[in-house]
Amino acid sequence: MSADIIDGKAFAAKVREKVATHVARLKEENGITPGLAVVLVGEDPASQVYVRSKGKLTTEVGMNSIEHKLGADTSEADLLSLIAQLNADPAVHGILVQLPLPDHLNEDLVINSIEPAKDVDGFHISNVGLLGTGQKSMVPCTPLGCLMLLRDYHGSLSGMNAVVIGRSNIVGKPMANLLLGDSCTVTIAHSRTQDLQDVVRGADIVVAAVGRPEMVTGDWIKPGATVIDVGINRIPNGEKTKLVGDVDFASASQVAGAITPVPGGVGPMTIACLLANTVTACCRANGIKEPKGLTA
Ligand SMILES: Nc1nc(=O)c2c([nH]1)NC[C@@H]1CN(c3ccc(C(=O)N[C@@H](CCC(=O)O)C(=O)O)cc3)C=[N+]21
């Protein structure tokens, strides 16, 4: 193995420490405790993984964690009325509606009913538009976490060739916008991209966010490139299962200059950035100068 391992778990712990410092300051100087509301509808297994550590880490940094667990058969009207209630609640600074939602609920409608200033996922159309035009917004947690890791490792990203594999609204598109904001030359590749391997081979930075276990192998990687693996895939491993990314770590780490592991890479950064976004939202809501380095 030759690649540096980018330790997302350790970096996320530092981000959370910084968040905790600002939470303590908000309490002491302003008498405000940031509050994060999480809304869960039904029981999607991928969401469960996420929820496990999230509530714990929220209280660990000193914030209030408000959890609403609704049945899988919850009506759209009931969900929208809960969101309206959270929008109006001054103790709630961040709202996250866990995705995916059950099929009978319109995800776009639900997300766009969240007050944009409280949209700590950064999925509301207003925040998407603000990010796309380089204006101050709430930035989606996973791409923000990836950007923090890349900036920490490289310093400046200016002029680098970045290839984002995956075009989701949650990761691929906002990731591309953030990299463009840092003056990368950005390509968004996806399942229909022709000669995908050749496209990836041209990249100084590869962000893999396709949801296909170990799809990106070492022979796709330009020697010395930085590889950010967003994938979290549970695959069979003998009797049990194991988590793997969208990158084949064994082969890619022979070729890359730096690489994030799964687990312990991007995943912990996603949660740290959710907490960071909640502090940012709380400061903005109260006209308090927001901490530096916790957003893009
Ligand atoms: N509105 C919304 N926003 C989300 O951000 C969101 C969501 N819905 N729905 C579910 C997915 C999933 N997700 C994860 C985040 C961190 C880890 C994470 O920290 N994973 C650990 C491993 C955990 C383990 O060992 O099982 C790691 O990669 O090291 C996992 C999954 C956020 N999601």
The ligand as a Tripos MOL2 file, in Angstrom:
@<TRIPOS>MOLECULE
LIG
   33    36     1     0     0
SMALL
NO_CHARGES

@<TRIPOS>ATOM
      1 N1        -32.0360   13.4580    5.2040 N.pl3     1 LIG1
      2 C1        -31.0180   12.5850    5.2590 C.ar      1 LIG1
      3 N2        -29.7450   13.0310    5.3770 N.ar      1 LIG1
      4 C2        -28.6950   12.1440    5.4410 C.ar      1 LIG1
      5 O1        -27.5300   12.5680    5.5570 O.2       1 LIG1
      6 C3        -28.9720   10.7280    5.4010 C.ar      1 LIG1
      7 C4        -30.3140   10.3380    5.2730 C.ar      1 LIG1
      8 N3        -31.3000   11.2680    5.1820 N.ar      1 LIG1
      9 N4        -30.6470    9.0240    5.2140 N.pl3     1 LIG1
     10 C5        -29.6550    7.9770    5.4220 C.3       1 LIG1
     11 C6        -28.3030    8.3950    4.9290 C.3       1 LIG1
     12 C7        -27.1780    7.5400    5.4480 C.3       1 LIG1
     13 N5        -26.2760    8.4490    6.1370 N.pl3     1 LIG1
     14 C8        -25.1190    8.0410    6.8280 C.ar      1 LIG1
     15 C9        -24.2590    8.9310    7.4620 C.ar      1 LIG1
     16 C10       -23.1570    8.5160    8.1710 C.ar      1 LIG1
     17 C11       -22.8510    7.1680    8.2790 C.ar      1 LIG1
     18 C12       -21.6570    6.7260    9.0490 C.2       1 LIG1
     19 O2        -21.1450    7.4290    9.8970 O.2       1 LIG1
     20 N6        -21.1340    5.5170    8.7860 N.am      1 LIG1
     21 C13       -19.9900    4.9400    9.4970 C.3       1 LIG1
     22 C14       -20.1670    3.4460    9.7070 C.3       1 LIG1
     23 C15       -21.3180    3.0570   10.5540 C.3       1 LIG1
     24 C16       -21.3640    1.5480   10.7450 C.2       1 LIG1
     25 O3        -20.3560    0.9930   11.1600 O.co2     1 LIG1
     26 O4        -22.4160    0.9510   10.4700 O.co2     1 LIG1
     27 C17       -18.7050    5.1170    8.7010 C.2       1 LIG1
     28 O5        -18.7930    5.2660    7.4680 O.co2     1 LIG1
     29 O6        -17.6290    5.0500    9.2770 O.co2     1 LIG1
     30 C18       -23.6870    6.2490    7.6410 C.ar      1 LIG1
     31 C19       -24.7920    6.6770    6.9210 C.ar      1 LIG1
     32 C20       -26.8210    9.7120    6.1140 C.2       1 LIG1
     33 N7        -27.9820    9.7470    5.4490 N.pl3     1 LIG1
@<TRIPOS>BOND
     1     1     2 1
     2     2     3 ar
     3     2     8 ar
     4     3     4 ar
     5     4     5 2
     6     4     6 ar
     7     6     7 ar
     8     6    33 1
     9     7     8 ar
    10     7     9 1
    11     9    10 1
    12    10    11 1
    13    11    12 1
    14    11    33 1
    15    12    13 1
    16    13    14 1
    17    13    32 1
    18    14    15 ar
    19    14    31 ar
    20    15    16 ar
    21    16    17 ar
    22    17    18 1
    23    17    30 ar
    24    18    19 2
    25    18    20 1
    26    20    21 1
    27    21    22 1
    28    21    27 1
    29    22    23 1
    30    23    24 1
    31    24    25 2
    32    24    26 1
    33    27    28 2
    34    27    29 1
    35    30    31 ar
    36    32    33 2
@<TRIPOS>SUBSTRUCTURE
     1 LIG1         1 GROUP 0 **** ****
